[in-house]
Amino acid sequence: MKSTMNTLRMALAATTALSGLAIGTAASAQDEVGNAEIVVTAQFREQSLQETPIAITAVTGDMLEARSQTDLSEITNQAPSVTLKSQSAAFGPALGANIRGVGQFDPSPAMEPGVGIYVDDVYYATLTGSVLDLLDLDRVEILRGPQGTLAGRNSIGGAIKLYSKKPTGEDGGFVQATYGSRNRLDFRASADFKLTDSLFARIAGVSKSQEGYVTRYDFGCVNPPGSANNPAVGGVQPTVSADTTDCKLGTLGDVGTKAVRGQLRFDNGGPIEVNIIADYTNESRTPAGEVLVYANNSSPWVRGDSPAVPLDSRFICGKFCNYASFYMPGGPWTGPVATGFPIAESDYDPVAKFEGWGVSGQINWDLGDKLKLTSISAYRAYDSTYSADIDLSPLAVNGQAGSRSFWSFTQELRLNGSIGENDLIEYTIGGFYIDQRTIDGSLIEIRYVPWPGQFQQNDPVNADSKAVFGQLLVHPTDRLTLIGGLRYTKEHKDYTFYRRTVSGELHPFLPFDGTTGVYDGDRVDWRVGLQYQITDDVMAYAQASTGFKGGGINPRPFTQWQVVPFASETLTSYEAGLKTDLFDRKLRLNLAAFYSKYNDIQLTLLSCPQFSDPDDPSDDNGPCAANANAGDAEIKGFEVEASLRPVEGLSIDGSLSYIDFEYTSINPSAGGPSNPGGPQLDDVTPYTPKWKWSIGIQYKFDLGNTGSLTPRFDAAYQSEVFSNPANSAYERIAPYTLANARLTWRNADEDLDISLEVTNLFDKYYAITAYDATSSAGFATMQPGRPREWAVSVKKQF
């Protein structure tokens, strides 16, 4: 309790400091004095943002465009306590998400996300394919803190909900074209039209392409055999033509996306409204742009094919380049174990592809004046392929060619109603079901281990979950609301492992082909709270709530004894907040402080004596990287959001957050003093900045008959984070501040915009992700963020 009070005092101190700057949430009323009302649906019903007792960042479609944000990972620069990261090449086209120190960055289907992502109330069940384009959106709602009763499992950190613009039959739309750095070429368009008096349609599409910003060079061409960096004996041979002048093999970090969304809406003014949505996305690009930052491994068997060439600093190229070849030669294994074992040649296509589609139907049926039934049915599927030269050198150290196919079916039913005079009691009851299947296939190259670490897998993973839930809002007075919620969830997962040689034979060093691991679990989540409308413009709330991230199966076993389940993570959070509209709504100031107990954290074990051969318990069967519930922690912090609209045309907005993450226990098999390679008690969970802030300002200059001119400036800061629970030096991502600028001219009819934008205005060199394999394979890599880029956009509305 004492720590919670200290957190509240820090929040109040920060509020005082920020009130003069007025930084915080986004709103769309940029041409008016005062903040506009924003409607959200976080509690299953339409409510004003300022009257909803949840810490929510609500961003409108207009603000997304003003900030030059085009995909989901960019939104969180301005959202407190939220981190979204596009993943490294080894994880394919995937997104990692963290809110208030809780999340997930491993896209393996054995694991579950820690932040729920929803598009038009349809749950996206995997991190793969979650780097969503912000196509034709009405708004984005970012709910911070566990949403166990409202959004269900895997929303333990919070939930991110995207809502498309619905068809209205307005017979309007827009087209937009953008050209920018490295031949960036974007096209966007949307059209809304009436088919009949009660049937409306909307279609939107986007095409994006851009050359990569990390250059891949041929080491043997840059350093010909016989040169100082490439001795003639045992040297690295060039793989490109000898007369190549630039020695370039290509670029990484390209953009190549096409997507379309179509909607049909039936609404004749009667009791039934039907919305049908279909979408398709095709992404084809090169893998994430990464660079080698450390290389030191002279072991004679680390590669198994060219022991005369050590992995060392010669292969560090620079800030935006590498020597990745995506090639590993074959031949007899030359390591200390199983010398002569046949190793196949691997020549990867440097590509990341994703093809996904989905269809959903939502029915809203007014059963009476105070009773409404909502049904949401959806089917989603995708296929993804990707490759990674993980060590980013021309040597055969570590590589991967992965594939993942997925489908899911979801069904949700909700019944909203109210009882009594003036809606004394508002209630929601409902149920949710998901059935999903993933085929996780990969060719894995781990040539730095002392045994033939080349194998392929094609693992089926089945999962399903079902839940029932209910929520009550009781209004004993017109200013006081009591809140209660419950959800019961039952989940199942089974994972069958296949480990074969490239030729399809059983792999003799991974003797668990065909072994199946099974996880079953259930959970009850709850929420209790109250809110009080102190004045018409000031609301206070306090609540306690829970959430959990689903359990699973250890995704990377080395023996059949390591094919074991792990249980769910759980979180209990206590939160207090204040939402205000002050000075005739010119200043909106929202505050939240929280304290959470985070239990049964899923960590990777470094030793597995508990998962040993039952006939020989003293033998733990060698290497271990098993997931287990191995830690507990306490998290406390505060968040401040504000927006200032003092005069017509001027808006200032931003945010501030502070998170203090502290482990209270770690299983000795995972870390602590007895396992210095794992997380320690003074480490922090991945991608959790202690401090984060943002600020944005824009002003619309009225030019009369020639239109208007609106400059905008945004800056965002995050303190240091670590990319792994074990906070090593090469997993550290240093603090950085990014700034963007945009200048928009709009004609007097307000149907034509021309904008110039510059992102990463001061050309800051910073890391998005980092990977430390120094202790196992002698290298470390990082994914640098994009350098300064410019773009010009023209948008015509009709």
PyMOL commands that set and color helices and strands:
alter all, ss='L'
color gray80, all
select helices_A, chain A and resi 2-19+49-51+61-66+72-78+89-91+181-183+219-222+313-315+560-562+609-611+704-706+729-731
alter helices_A, ss='H'
color red, helices_A
select strands_A, chain A and resi 39-40+47-48+56-60+82-86+95-99+102-104+115-119+122-124+137-144+158-164+172-180+184-194+199-210+214-217+248-252+255-267+272-285+291-295+321-322+327-328+331-332+342-343+346-347+352-368+371-389+398-419+425-446+454-474+480-496+516-535+538-549+552-553+565-566+569-582+587-604+627-644+650-666+691-699+701-702+708-718+721-722+732-733+736-746+752-759+767-773+779-784+789-797
alter strands_A, ss='S'
color yellow, strands_A
deselect
rebuild
show_as cartoon
